[in-house]
Amino acid sequence: MDKIRSIQKVIKGTLTTDGAGVNLTRIIGGPELNMLDPFLLLDEFGSDNPNDYIAGFPPHPHRGFETITYMLNGKWQHKDSAGHEGLLGEGSVQWMTAGRGIIHSEMPIQTDGLARGFQLWLNLPKEKKMIDPAYADIPSEAIPIVNVAGGTVKVISGTFEGITGPGKPHTGMLYYDVRLKNNVELDLPIPDGWNTFLYIYEGSIFLDEVYSKGQLLTFSQNGNLSFKSSSNGVRIILVAGEPLNEPVARGGPFVMNTRGEVLKAFEDFQNGKFES
């Protein structure tokens, strides 16, 4: 029998605000879990009250990592200093490589009802932190969905059962949206040595006990990931990546390897070097 990964941490996340006043839950990048190499941050935003998100994220800079935004519901518009513009609709993904520096905005488009999604920050290795910025707008219909017994696996990035997702990271990683009906067992292969987490956004799962909506679980680095959905089914995002094992220096929207590089990023931004 294949080795099964064991749970290392269970995290609930912290309610906070970001941007111009968007209410969100910070799951990675907060006091409970500062990072899970190569993942720097995971936020869930979601409300049916527009006042919780309508202010959005006006223009702000980034350097040194990638942002992956996955919309479950609602619409957000992206614009950046490299001339990219895109519309995030329901079920779509925005994959932005900040690289050497970019200024972008992420603003909700007023629609009735719920806006909900996730933003994940994926670190770039030292030799790629200063690459040219890039942007990919991935519509829902471009993301393959693989049927499994009692559910589906939406492959945003990585390969599952021979099907490869459209997200193209600069390091080894996978990103799945898994939806299972009640009492369904699933066994997922993950490369040994990779850090892995799953976040339950609807329903609950059973491993050694029941874990429910709003909990993030991290796992040991070797073996398959195996779990069972509970009697009310489950929806999770499952993410795994190859650790970079490099120094991390953070300064707000910049993530580099040294404090000096972070200070240089602030200097470059103030001198207008992110504008083109």
C-alpha positions as CSV (number, residue, x, y, z in Angstrom):
1,M,0.0,0.0,0.0
2,D,1.2,3.5,-0.8
3,K,2.4,5.7,2.0
4,I,-0.3,8.2,3.2
5,R,0.6,11.7,4.2
6,S,-0.2,12.7,7.8
7,I,-1.7,15.9,9.0
8,Q,0.9,18.4,10.4
9,K,-1.2,21.5,11.2
10,V,-4.8,22.6,11.3
11,I,-5.4,26.3,10.8
12,K,-8.5,28.4,10.9
13,G,-7.2,31.7,9.5
14,T,-7.6,35.3,10.6
15,L,-10.3,37.8,9.7
16,T,-8.7,41.0,8.3
17,T,-9.0,43.7,5.7
18,D,-6.7,44.5,2.7
19,G,-6.7,46.7,-0.4
20,A,-9.1,49.6,0.1
21,G,-11.1,47.8,2.7
22,V,-11.9,44.3,1.4
23,N,-13.0,42.0,4.2
24,L,-11.2,38.6,3.9
25,T,-9.8,35.6,5.8
26,R,-6.0,35.3,5.7
27,I,-5.2,31.6,6.0
28,I,-1.5,31.5,5.0
29,G,0.6,34.6,5.7
30,G,-1.0,35.3,9.1
31,P,0.0,34.5,12.7
32,E,-0.9,30.8,12.6
33,L,1.0,30.0,9.4
34,N,3.5,32.6,8.1
35,M,4.2,30.6,5.0
36,L,4.4,27.1,3.6
37,D,7.3,27.1,1.1
38,P,6.8,28.0,-1.7
39,F,3.4,29.5,-0.8
40,L,3.6,33.0,0.8
41,L,-0.1,33.8,1.3
42,L,-3.6,32.5,0.9
43,D,-6.6,34.7,1.3
44,E,-10.3,33.8,0.9
45,F,-12.6,36.7,0.2
46,G,-16.4,36.1,0.1
47,S,-19.5,38.0,0.9
48,D,-23.0,38.7,-0.5
49,N,-22.7,42.2,0.9
50,P,-21.0,44.5,-1.7
51,N,-19.8,46.8,1.1
52,D,-17.4,44.0,2.1
53,Y,-15.6,44.0,-1.2
54,I,-16.7,46.8,-3.5
55,A,-13.7,49.0,-2.7
56,G,-11.4,46.4,-4.2
57,F,-7.7,46.6,-4.6
58,P,-6.7,49.9,-6.3
59,P,-3.3,50.1,-8.1
60,H,-0.5,48.6,-6.0
61,P,3.0,47.2,-6.8
62,H,4.4,43.7,-6.6
63,R,7.9,42.2,-7.1
64,G,9.4,38.7,-6.7
65,F,6.4,36.3,-6.8
66,E,3.3,35.2,-8.6
67,T,-0.4,35.9,-7.7
68,I,-3.0,33.3,-8.6
69,T,-6.6,34.5,-8.1
70,Y,-9.4,31.9,-8.5
71,M,-13.0,33.2,-8.6
72,L,-15.8,31.0,-7.4
73,N,-18.5,33.7,-7.8
74,G,-18.7,37.3,-9.0
75,K,-16.6,39.4,-11.4
76,W,-13.3,41.3,-10.9
77,Q,-11.4,43.4,-13.4
78,H,-7.6,43.4,-13.7
79,K,-5.4,46.2,-15.1
80,D,-1.6,46.5,-14.9
81,S,1.3,48.7,-15.8
82,A,2.5,46.2,-18.5
83,G,-0.7,46.9,-20.5
84,H,-2.6,43.8,-19.6
85,E,-6.3,43.9,-18.9
86,G,-8.7,41.1,-18.1
87,L,-12.0,40.2,-16.6
88,L,-12.3,37.5,-14.0
89,G,-15.6,35.8,-14.2
90,E,-17.1,32.9,-12.2
91,G,-14.8,29.9,-12.2
92,S,-11.9,31.7,-13.9
93,V,-8.3,32.2,-12.8
94,Q,-5.9,35.2,-13.1
95,W,-2.3,34.1,-13.1
96,M,0.0,37.1,-12.8
97,T,3.8,36.9,-12.6
98,A,5.1,40.1,-10.9
99,G,8.7,39.3,-11.6
100,R,10.9,42.4,-11.6
101,G,8.0,44.7,-10.9
102,I,4.4,45.5,-11.8
103,I,1.6,47.8,-10.7
104,H,-1.9,46.3,-11.0
105,S,-5.4,46.8,-9.8
106,E,-8.1,44.2,-9.0
107,M,-11.5,45.8,-8.8
108,P,-14.9,44.1,-8.4
109,I,-17.6,44.8,-10.9
110,Q,-20.9,45.4,-9.2
111,T,-23.2,42.4,-9.6
112,D,-26.1,41.2,-7.5
113,G,-25.1,38.7,-4.7
114,L,-22.0,36.9,-3.9
115,A,-18.4,37.6,-4.8
116,R,-16.1,34.8,-3.5
117,G,-12.7,33.5,-4.4
118,F,-9.1,32.9,-3.3
119,Q,-5.8,34.6,-3.9
120,L,-2.6,32.6,-3.5
121,W,0.9,34.0,-3.6
122,L,3.5,31.7,-5.1
123,N,7.2,32.6,-4.5
124,L,9.6,32.8,-7.4
125,P,13.1,31.3,-7.0
126,K,16.0,33.6,-6.7
127,E,17.1,33.3,-10.3
128,K,13.6,34.2,-11.6
129,K,12.6,37.0,-9.2
130,M,13.6,39.7,-11.8
131,I,12.0,38.1,-14.9
132,D,9.7,40.1,-17.1
133,P,6.1,40.5,-15.7
134,A,3.5,38.3,-17.3
135,Y,-0.3,37.9,-17.1
136,A,-2.7,35.1,-18.1
137,D,-6.4,35.4,-18.0
138,I,-7.8,31.8,-17.8
139,P,-11.5,31.5,-18.4
140,S,-13.5,28.8,-16.7
141,E,-14.1,26.9,-19.9
142,A,-10.3,26.5,-20.4
143,I,-9.8,24.7,-17.1
144,P,-10.3,20.9,-17.5
145,I,-12.5,19.0,-15.1
146,V,-11.7,15.3,-14.5
147,N,-14.5,13.0,-13.4
148,V,-13.8,10.7,-10.5
149,A,-16.1,8.3,-8.7
150,G,-18.5,10.5,-6.8
151,G,-17.1,13.8,-7.8
152,T,-14.8,16.0,-9.9
153,V,-11.3,17.4,-9.9
154,K,-10.8,20.8,-11.6
155,V,-7.2,21.0,-12.7
156,I,-6.1,24.6,-12.5
157,S,-2.4,23.7,-12.6
158,G,-0.4,20.5,-12.5
159,T,-1.4,17.1,-14.0
160,F,-4.1,14.7,-12.7
161,E,-4.8,11.4,-14.4
162,G,-3.0,12.6,-17.5
163,I,-4.9,15.9,-17.8
164,T,-2.8,19.0,-17.4
165,G,-4.2,22.3,-16.3
166,P,-3.5,25.7,-18.0
167,G,-1.8,27.4,-15.1
168,K,2.0,27.6,-15.8
169,P,4.1,28.2,-12.7
170,H,7.8,28.7,-12.7
171,T,8.3,26.0,-10.1
172,G,6.8,22.6,-9.5
173,M,3.2,22.9,-8.2
174,L,-0.3,21.7,-8.6
175,Y,-3.7,23.4,-7.8
176,Y,-7.0,21.5,-7.9
177,D,-10.5,22.3,-7.0
178,V,-12.0,19.1,-5.7
179,R,-15.8,18.5,-5.3
180,L,-17.0,15.3,-3.8
181,K,-20.5,14.0,-3.0
182,N,-21.2,12.4,0.4
183,N,-19.1,9.5,1.7
184,V,-16.6,9.4,-1.2
185,E,-13.0,8.3,-0.7
186,L,-10.3,9.9,-2.8
187,D,-6.6,9.0,-3.1
188,L,-4.4,11.7,-4.8
189,P,-0.8,11.2,-5.8
190,I,1.6,14.1,-5.0
191,P,5.3,14.2,-5.7
192,D,7.4,13.3,-2.6
193,G,9.1,16.2,-1.0
194,W,6.4,18.7,-1.9
195,N,4.6,20.8,0.7
196,T,0.8,20.2,0.5
197,F,-2.3,21.9,1.9
198,L,-6.0,21.6,1.5
199,Y,-8.6,24.2,2.4
200,I,-12.2,23.2,3.0
201,Y,-14.6,25.9,1.6
202,E,-17.8,23.9,1.7
203,G,-18.8,20.7,3.7
204,S,-16.4,18.6,5.6
205,I,-13.9,15.7,5.3
206,F,-12.8,12.7,7.4
207,L,-9.2,11.8,7.9
208,D,-8.4,10.8,11.5
209,E,-11.4,12.9,12.5
210,V,-13.9,15.3,10.9
211,Y,-12.6,18.6,9.5
212,S,-15.0,21.3,8.4
213,K,-15.5,24.4,6.3
214,G,-13.0,27.1,7.0
215,Q,-10.1,24.8,8.1
216,L,-6.8,24.5,6.3
217,L,-4.8,21.3,6.8
218,T,-1.0,20.9,6.0
219,F,0.6,17.5,5.5
220,S,3.8,15.6,5.8
221,Q,6.0,15.7,2.7
222,N,5.9,12.1,1.4
223,G,3.1,9.8,0.1
224,N,-0.3,10.1,-1.3
225,L,-3.1,12.3,0.1
226,S,-6.1,10.2,1.1
227,F,-9.4,11.4,2.7
228,K,-13.1,10.8,2.6
229,S,-15.9,13.3,2.2
230,S,-18.5,13.4,5.1
231,S,-22.2,12.8,4.8
232,N,-22.8,16.4,3.4
233,G,-20.1,16.2,0.7
234,V,-17.1,18.5,0.4
235,R,-15.5,21.2,-1.7
236,I,-11.8,21.9,-1.2
237,I,-8.9,23.5,-2.9
238,L,-5.8,21.3,-2.9
239,V,-2.4,22.9,-3.5
240,A,1.1,21.4,-3.4
241,G,4.5,22.7,-4.4
242,E,8.2,22.0,-4.4
243,P,9.9,24.0,-1.6
244,L,12.5,26.5,-2.8
245,N,14.5,26.3,0.5
246,E,15.7,29.9,0.0
247,P,15.8,32.9,2.3
248,V,12.6,35.0,2.3
249,A,12.6,38.7,2.9
250,R,9.2,40.4,2.9
251,G,8.3,44.0,2.7
252,G,4.6,44.6,2.1
253,P,4.0,43.9,-1.6
254,F,7.6,42.8,-2.3
255,V,9.1,39.4,-1.6
256,M,12.8,39.0,-2.2
257,N,15.8,37.0,-0.7
258,T,17.4,39.8,1.3
259,R,16.3,42.9,3.2
260,G,18.5,45.0,0.8
261,E,16.6,43.7,-2.2
262,V,13.3,44.6,-0.6
263,L,14.6,48.2,0.1
264,K,15.8,48.3,-3.6
265,A,12.3,47.3,-4.6
266,F,10.8,50.2,-2.7
267,E,13.4,52.6,-4.2
268,D,12.6,51.4,-7.7
269,F,8.9,51.7,-7.2
270,Q,9.3,55.3,-5.9
271,N,11.5,56.1,-8.8
272,G,8.9,55.0,-11.3
273,K,10.7,51.9,-12.5
274,F,7.6,49.8,-12.2
275,E,5.6,51.9,-14.7
276,S,6.7,50.0,-17.9
